[in-house]
């Protein structure tokens, strides 16, 4: 495809190619710069988003810390109120009027504490002898006393944070069934014997925690949860998870398990950050997907695309006139060359351009002069060659005359009973006739083998030496046709070079087999052999000629393989396709 495109481009004008080259260079530069810029901007956005997410986590922690601090302040203010009004003392013996005034006084102070701290939902004080105070009237104190942390105080503990729960003890049953709070509980003990005397409970509206966490936009992929050390969910954007234990939800269980390792973790394409709250034993777990980064990258790619299209347009607009300005002198020279190509060798190109173009003009003018002289010389030599061919034609012996003469010699030898001479003449006639007709024609394999046998007969008589030749040809091979004169040059090479200096025990094995769609001929001799390093080391033209003919007639897939070692003989294999 690339070669075809290059071929089409090569046929275009130089101005067109120069324009395309400038355009491609511009595209390459834009793509490279865009890639580098994209990598840097991607890292920038990754760092920016990470910093943003960490800031959100810090803001959420600050909001939670403020809520906890305010609940501590409210608790301390309640303790001051109790001390000021001597509430821990037993006042069962006091008059009803005194107790009523004390109740009103304490509850008014509790309301003032609540009103001065907008994060506090309600304040409750429950103690022995049916002592009970509230910043807001309790409709059923018995329900409050039935809460686990009230009915069964945690001995040895001064403070507890009760996870998010429904305030079933609040004013209205209808409201308390859905109103969520987080409770801060403080236990006050008698000195002797040590037992719970009073329970102070400061309720924090769950809505305040939601507001503290609202700095982060919560989705199904990006969210945050707060869990306590026991695995209870303090906050979750999923209302069904509020107040439950993490072990009751597979995803929460996985997140809670990662709290031990802490820090920043990667899980299923999400980034999970664990942050321990400063004022309380809660852990804020922030889960962030790749959506924010993908959004930024998508916007960045849109910007790159628009900018790239604008730059490509500008580069094309700039490339067209620039290429015209640069190639104008070259096009003038090309026009002059076209005139020379039409046979006008008298034209001269004027040299009034830059240094490089002036050198080109001078070289072109010199070339025109040289071509003109060479043309005249070629015409002279062609005329001379034609005269020589005419002379050779007159002196050429007719091939039929040569065949007839050799046949006459054969019959003369038969008359005088010189059978060997007659046999050699017959072999020579057949070889001359075989080799002189259509050197690149295809013949049956049997004819090629017969030609080799005739050649071997003449060589044996000419050199007066015996060569043991064995033919091992499969029957399938005889059904095929092959290019003439492929085997004889190889056999000749074995006789002339393989047996050089060898007087006895000369053996040649000529085998032929069919391997699928390929014919394989092998000529193996027991001659002296040689170190074979490649076809280039061979100096004779026989094997080289055979290889070239195979390449031209059959293609590059076929050819000759040579195996030889000194003292081990030589094997030459010929691979050609089956032609039936």
C-alpha positions in Angstrom: 0.0 0.0 0.0 2.8 2.4 0.9 4.7 1.5 -2.2 1.6 2.1 -4.3 1.0 5.4 -2.7 4.6 6.4 -3.3 4.3 5.4 -6.9 1.2 7.6 -7.4 3.0 10.5 -5.6 6.1 10.0 -7.8 4.1 10.6 -10.9 2.9 14.0 -9.7 4.5 17.3 -10.4 7.4 18.5 -8.2 5.3 21.4 -6.9 2.6 18.9 -5.8 5.2 16.7 -4.1 6.8 19.6 -2.4 3.4 20.8 -1.1 2.6 17.4 0.2 6.0 17.2 1.8 5.6 20.5 3.6 2.1 19.4 4.7 3.3 16.0 6.0 6.2 17.7 7.9 3.6 20.1 9.4 1.4 17.2 10.4 4.3 15.3 11.9 5.4 18.3 13.9 1.8 18.9 15.1 1.3 15.3 16.0 4.6 15.2 17.9 4.0 18.4 19.8 0.4 17.3 20.5 1.6 14.0 21.9 4.2 15.7 24.2 1.7 18.3 25.3 -0.9 15.6 25.9 1.5 13.6 28.1 2.4 16.7 30.1 -1.3 17.9 30.4 -2.4 14.5 31.4 0.1 14.4 34.2 -0.9 18.0 35.1 -4.6 17.0 35.3 -3.9 13.9 37.3 -1.9 16.0 39.9 -4.6 18.7 39.8 -7.5 16.2 40.4 -5.5 14.4 43.1 -4.9 17.7 44.9 -8.6 18.6 44.5 -9.7 15.3 46.0 -7.2 15.6 48.9 -8.5 19.1 49.6 -12.1 17.8 49.6 -11.0 15.1 52.1 -9.4 17.8 54.3 -12.5 20.0 54.1 -14.7 17.0 55.1 -12.4 16.3 58.1 -12.6 20.0 59.1 -16.4 20.0 59.0 -16.6 16.8 61.1 -14.0 18.1 63.6 -16.0 21.3 64.0 -19.1 19.3 64.8 -17.3 17.1 67.4 -15.7 20.2 69.0 -19.1 21.9 69.3 -20.5 18.8 70.9 -17.6 18.8 73.4 -18.2 22.4 74.2 -21.9 21.8 74.7 -21.1 18.8 77.0 -18.8 21.0 79.1 -21.4 23.7 79.4 -23.9 21.1 80.6 -21.5 19.9 83.2 -21.1 23.5 84.5 -24.9 23.8 84.6 -25.1 20.6 86.7 -22.4 21.8 89.1 -23.9 25.2 89.4 -27.4 23.8 90.3 -26.0 21.0 92.5 -27.9 18.5 90.4 -25.8 15.4 91.2 -27.0 15.6 94.9 -30.0 13.7 96.0 -32.9 16.1 96.2 -35.7 13.6 96.8 -36.4 15.1 100.1 -36.9 18.6 98.7 -40.3 20.1 98.2 -42.2 19.6 95.0 -42.1 23.4 94.4 -38.3 23.5 94.8 -37.9 20.6 92.4 -40.2 22.2 89.9 -38.3 25.4 90.0 -35.0 23.5 89.7 -36.3 21.6 86.6 -37.4 24.8 84.9 -34.1 26.5 85.7 -31.9 23.6 84.4 -34.0 23.1 81.2 -33.9 26.8 80.4 -30.1 26.7 80.7 -30.0 23.6 78.5 -32.2 25.4 75.9 -29.8 28.4 76.0 -26.8 26.0 75.4 -28.6 24.4 72.5 -29.7 27.7 71.0 -26.2 29.1 71.2 -24.8 26.1 69.3 -26.7 25.6 66.0 -25.0 22.1 65.5 -26.8 20.6 68.6 -30.2 19.1 68.1 -31.1 18.2 71.7 -29.5 17.8 75.1 -30.7 15.1 77.6 -29.8 14.4 81.2 -31.1 11.2 82.8 -30.3 10.1 86.3 -31.4 8.2 89.4 -34.6 9.0 91.3 -36.3 9.8 88.1 -34.2 12.8 87.4 -34.6 14.0 83.9 -33.9 17.2 82.0 -34.1 18.0 78.3 -33.6 21.0 76.1 -36.8 20.1 74.5 -39.6 18.3 76.2 -39.6 14.5 76.0 -43.0 12.9 75.3 -42.0 9.5 76.6 -39.0 9.4 79.0 -39.4 5.7 79.3 -38.5 5.2 75.6 -35.3 7.2 76.2 -34.4 5.0 79.3 -34.9 1.9 77.1 -32.0 2.8 74.7 -29.1 0.3 75.1 -26.5 2.9 76.2 -29.0 4.3 78.8 -30.5 1.0 80.1 -27.1 -0.7 80.3 -24.4 1.9 80.8 -20.9 0.9 79.7 -19.1 0.6 83.0 -15.6 2.1 83.1 -16.3 4.4 80.2 -16.7 8.2 80.5 -17.7 9.1 77.0 -19.3 7.3 74.0 -20.2 8.3 70.5 -23.3 6.5 69.5 -23.3 5.8 65.7 -26.0 7.4 63.5 -29.5 6.1 64.7 -33.1 7.1 64.7 -34.1 9.4 67.5 -37.2 7.4 68.5 -37.3 9.2 71.9 -37.7 12.6 70.3 -40.8 14.8 70.5 -43.1 13.2 67.9 -43.4 9.5 67.1 -44.0 10.4 63.5 -40.8 12.5 63.3 -38.6 10.3 65.5 -39.1 7.3 63.3 -37.1 9.1 60.5 -35.1 11.7 62.3 -31.4 10.7 62.4 -28.8 11.8 65.0 -25.4 11.0 66.3 -25.2 11.0 70.1 -22.4 12.0 72.4 -22.9 10.3 75.7 -21.1 11.1 79.0 -21.4 9.0 82.2 -21.1 10.6 85.6 -20.4 8.3 88.6 -20.8 8.4 92.3 -17.5 8.2 94.2 -18.6 5.7 96.8 -19.8 3.3 95.7 -18.9 3.9 92.1 -22.0 3.6 90.0 -23.6 5.7 87.3 -25.4 8.7 88.7 -26.2 10.8 85.6 -26.0 10.3 81.9 -25.5 13.4 79.7 -26.5 12.9 76.0 -25.8 15.6 73.4 -27.6 14.8 70.1 -26.1 16.0 66.8 -28.5 16.2 63.9 -27.4 13.9 61.0 -28.1 16.8 58.6 -25.1 18.6 60.0 -22.9 15.7 59.1 -24.5 15.7 55.6 -23.7 19.4 55.3 -20.1 18.9 56.3 -19.7 16.2 53.6 -21.6 18.2 51.0 -18.4 19.8 49.6 -18.0 16.6 47.6 -20.5 15.8 44.8 -21.7 12.2 45.6 -22.4 9.8 42.8 -22.5 6.0 42.5 -18.8 6.1 41.4 -17.5 9.0 43.5 -18.6 9.1 47.1 -17.4 9.1 50.7 -18.5 7.2 53.8 -17.6 7.6 57.5 -17.2 4.5 59.7 -16.4 4.2 63.4 -13.8 1.8 64.8 -16.5 -0.9 65.2 -17.5 -0.8 61.6 -20.8 1.1 62.0 -21.6 3.5 59.2 -21.8 7.1 60.5 -22.4 8.7 57.1 -23.2 7.3 53.6 -24.8 8.9 50.5 -26.9 5.7 50.3 -29.6 6.0 52.9 -30.0 2.2 53.2 -26.4 2.0 54.5 -26.7 4.6 57.3 -26.2 3.1 60.8 -25.6 -0.5 59.6 -22.5 -2.5 60.2 -20.0 -2.8 57.4 -20.2 -6.6 57.6 -23.8 -6.4 56.4 -22.8 -5.0 53.0 -20.2 -6.6 50.7 -18.8 -3.3 49.3 -18.6 -1.7 52.7 -17.0 -4.7 54.1 -14.3 -4.5 51.5 -13.7 -0.8 52.1 -13.6 -1.3 55.9 -11.1 -4.1 55.5 -8.7 -1.7 53.7 -8.8 0.6 56.7 -6.1 -1.4 58.4 -3.6 -0.7 55.6 -4.9 2.9 55.2 -3.3 5.5 52.9 -4.2 5.5 49.2 -5.2 2.2 47.5 -6.3 1.3 44.0 -9.2 -1.1 43.4 -11.1 -1.9 40.2 -10.3 1.4 38.5 -11.0 3.5 41.6 -8.8 5.4 44.0 -9.6 4.9 47.7 -8.2 7.2 50.4 -8.4 6.5 54.1 -8.3 9.4 56.5 -8.6 9.2 60.3 -10.7 12.1 61.7 -8.7 14.2 64.1 -11.2 14.7 66.9 -12.9 11.3 67.0 -12.1 7.6 66.2 -13.9 7.8 62.9 -12.4 7.0 59.4 -13.4 9.0 56.3 -13.2 6.7 53.3 -13.2 8.6 50.0 -13.8 6.6 46.8 -13.0 8.3 43.4 -13.5 6.9 40.0 -11.6 8.0 36.8 -14.6 9.9 35.5 -13.3 13.3 36.4 -9.9 12.6 34.8 -11.6 11.2 31.7 -13.8 14.3 31.5 -10.8 16.6 31.6 -8.9 14.4 29.1 -12.0 14.4 26.8 -12.2 18.2 26.9 -8.4 18.4 26.3 -8.7 16.1 23.3 -11.5 18.2 21.9 -9.3 21.3 22.3 -6.4 19.5 20.6 -8.6 18.4 17.7 -9.9 21.9 17.1 -6.4 23.4 17.4 -4.9 20.7 15.2 -7.5 21.2 12.5 -6.8 25.0 12.6 -3.1 24.5 12.4 -3.4 21.9 9.6 -5.5 24.4 7.6 -3.0 27.1 8.2 -0.1 24.8 7.2 -1.9 23.8 4.0 -2.7 27.5 3.1 1.0 28.3 3.7 2.4 25.3 1.9 0.7 26.0 -1.4 2.2 29.4 -2.2 5.5 28.5 -0.6 5.9 25.5 -2.7 5.0 27.5 -5.8 7.7 30.1 -5.0 10.4 27.5 -4.4 9.6 25.2 -7.3 9.1 27.9 -10.0 12.8 28.0 -11.1 12.9 24.2 -11.1 9.8 24.0 -13.2 11.4 26.3 -15.8 14.4 24.0 -15.9 12.1 21.0 -16.2 10.4 22.6 -19.2 13.8 23.1 -20.9 14.6 19.4 -20.2 11.4 18.3 -21.8 12.4 20.2 -25.0 15.8 18.4 -24.9 13.9 15.1 -24.4 12.0 15.8 -27.7 15.3 15.9 -29.5 16.3 19.6 -29.4 19.9 19.4 -28.3 20.6 23.0 -29.3 18.7 24.4 -26.4 20.6 25.9 -23.5 19.2 26.7 -20.0 19.9 30.2 -18.8 21.6 30.2 -15.3 20.2 33.1 -13.3 19.2 31.3 -10.1 20.6 30.5 -6.7 24.0 28.7 -6.4 22.4 25.2 -6.1 20.2 25.8 -9.2 23.1 27.3 -11.1 25.1 24.1 -10.5 22.2 22.1 -11.7 21.9 24.3 -14.9 25.6 24.0 -15.7 25.5 20.2 -15.2 22.4 19.9 -17.4 24.0 22.0 -20.2 27.1 19.8 -20.0 25.0 16.7 -20.1 23.2 17.9 -23.2 26.5 18.4 -25.0 27.8 15.0 -23.9 24.5 13.3 -24.9 24.7 14.9 -28.3 28.2 13.6 -28.9 27.3 10.2 -27.6 24.3 10.0 -29.9 26.5 10.7 -32.9 29.0 8.1 -31.7 26.3 5.5 -31.2 24.9 6.1 -34.7 28.4 5.6 -36.2 29.0 2.3 -34.2 25.5 1.0 -35.1 26.2 1.5 -38.8 29.6 -0.3 -38.3 28.0 -3.2 -36.4 25.4 -3.6 -39.1 28.1 -4.0 -41.7 29.9 -6.6 -39.6 26.7 -8.6 -39.2 26.2 -8.6 -42.9 29.7 -10.0 -43.4 29.1 -12.7 -40.7 25.8 -13.6 -42.4 27.5 -14.2 -45.7 30.1 -16.5 -44.0 27.7 -18.4 -41.9 27.4 -22.1 -42.7 23.9 -23.4 -43.1 23.0 -25.7 -40.1 21.2 -28.2 -42.4 24.4 -28.5 -44.4 26.3 -29.3 -41.2 23.7 -32.0 -40.1 23.8 -33.5 -43.7 27.6 -33.6 -43.6 27.7 -35.3 -40.2 25.1 -37.9 -41.4 27.3 -38.6 -44.5 30.3 -39.2 -42.1 28.1 -41.5 -40.0 27.2 -43.7 -43.1 30.8 -43.7 -44.2 31.8 -45.0 -40.8 29.1 -47.7 -40.9 30.3 -48.9 -44.3 33.8 -49.4 -43.0 32.3 -50.9 -39.8 33.6 -48.2 -37.6 30.7 -48.5 -35.2 32.1 -46.3 -32.4 32.8 -43.5 -34.8 29.2 -43.8 -36.1 27.8 -43.8 -32.6 29.8 -40.7 -31.6 28.6 -38.9 -34.8 25.0 -39.8 -34.0 25.3 -38.5 -30.5 27.0 -35.3 -31.7 24.2 -34.7 -34.3 21.5 -35.2 -31.7 23.2 -32.9 -29.3 23.7 -30.2 -31.9 20.1 -30.4 -32.9 18.8 -30.4 -29.3 20.9 -27.5 -28.2 20.4 -25.3 -31.3 16.6 -25.2 -31.2 14.8 -23.0 -28.6 17.2 -22.9 -25.6 14.5 -21.6 -23.3 11.8 -24.0 -24.5 10.2 -26.8 -22.3 10.8 -30.5 -23.1 9.8 -33.8 -21.5 12.1 -34.8 -18.7 13.0 -37.9 -20.7 14.4 -35.8 -23.6 16.6 -33.9 -21.2 17.9 -37.1 -19.6 18.6 -38.5 -23.1 20.6 -35.4 -23.9 22.7 -35.9 -20.8 23.3 -39.6 -21.7 24.5 -38.6 -25.2 26.8 -36.0 -23.7 28.3 -38.5 -21.2 28.9 -41.0 -24.1 30.9 -38.4 -26.1 32.9 -37.4 -23.0 33.8 -41.0 -22.2 35.1 -41.5 -25.7 36.8 -38.1 -25.9 38.7 -38.5 -22.6 39.1 -42.3 -23.0 38.0 -42.8 -19.4 35.1 -44.6 -17.8 32.6 -42.9 -15.6 30.0 -44.9 -13.7 26.7 -43.0 -14.1 23.6 -44.2 -12.3 20.1 -42.7 -13.0 17.5 -43.0 -10.2 14.4 -41.2 -11.6 11.0 -41.7 -10.1 8.2 -42.6 -12.6 6.2 -39.5 -11.6 9.1 -37.3 -12.8 8.9 -38.6 -16.4 5.3 -37.2 -16.7 6.6 -33.6 -16.3 8.3 -31.2 -18.6 11.3 -29.0 -17.8 13.5 -26.2 -19.2 16.1 -27.5 -21.7 19.8 -27.6 -20.9 19.5 -27.6 -17.0 21.2 -30.9 -16.1 24.0 -31.1 -18.7 26.0 -28.0 -17.5 26.0 -29.5 -13.9 27.1 -32.9 -15.2 29.8 -31.2 -17.3 31.0 -29.2 -14.2 31.4 -32.5 -12.3 33.5 -34.1 -15.0 35.7 -31.1 -15.7 36.2 -29.9 -12.1 35.1 -32.7 -9.8 37.2 -35.4 -11.4 40.2 -33.1 -12.1 43.2 -35.4 -11.7 41.1 -38.4 -10.7 41.7 -41.4 -13.0 39.8 -44.2 -11.4 36.5 -44.8 -9.6 34.6 -41.9 -11.1 30.9 -42.1 -10.1 28.0 -39.8 -10.8 24.5 -40.4 -9.3 21.7 -38.5 -11.1 18.4 -38.7 -9.2 15.0 -37.1 -9.7 11.9 -37.0 -7.4 8.7 -35.2 -7.0 8.0 -33.4 -3.7 4.5 -32.0 -3.9 4.5 -29.4 -6.7 8.3 -29.4 -6.9 10.7 -31.4 -9.0 14.1 -32.1 -7.3 17.0 -33.2 -9.4 20.3 -34.1 -7.7 23.7 -34.6 -9.4 26.1 -36.2 -6.9 29.8 -37.1 -7.7 32.6 -38.6 -5.7 35.1 -36.1 -6.9 37.6 -34.0 -4.9 35.1 -31.5 -3.6 35.9 -28.0 -2.4 35.1 -25.5 0.3 31.8 -23.9 -0.7 31.2 -20.4 0.7 28.5 -19.2 -1.7 27.6 -18.9 -5.4 29.7 -15.8 -5.8 32.9 -17.9 -5.4 32.1 -19.9 -8.5 34.1 -18.7 -11.5 32.5 -20.8 -14.3 29.5 -19.6 -16.3 27.7 -23.0 -16.5 26.1 -23.1 -13.0 25.6 -19.3 -13.0 23.8 -19.5 -16.3 21.6 -22.3 -15.1 20.6 -20.3 -12.0 19.8 -17.2 -14.0 17.6 -19.2 -16.4 15.7 -20.8 -13.6 15.2 -17.4 -12.0 13.9 -15.9 -15.2 11.7 -18.8 -16.2 10.4 -20.1 -12.8 10.9 -17.2 -10.4 13.0 -16.5 -7.2 11.4 -19.4 -5.2 13.4 -22.0 -7.2 17.1 -22.5 -7.9 20.2 -24.4 -7.1 21.7 -25.7 -3.8 25.3 -26.8 -3.5 26.8 -29.1 -0.8 30.6 -29.8 -1.0 33.5 -30.5 1.3 37.1 -31.3 0.2 37.5 -35.1 -0.3 33.8 -35.7 0.1 32.5 -35.0 -3.4 29.8 -32.5 -4.4 26.0 -32.6 -4.5 24.2 -30.1 -6.7 20.4 -30.0 -6.2 18.0 -28.3 -8.7 14.5 -27.3 -7.6 11.9 -26.4 -10.2 8.1 -26.4 -10.3 6.2 -29.3 -11.8 5.0 -28.5 -15.3 2.9 -31.2 -16.9 
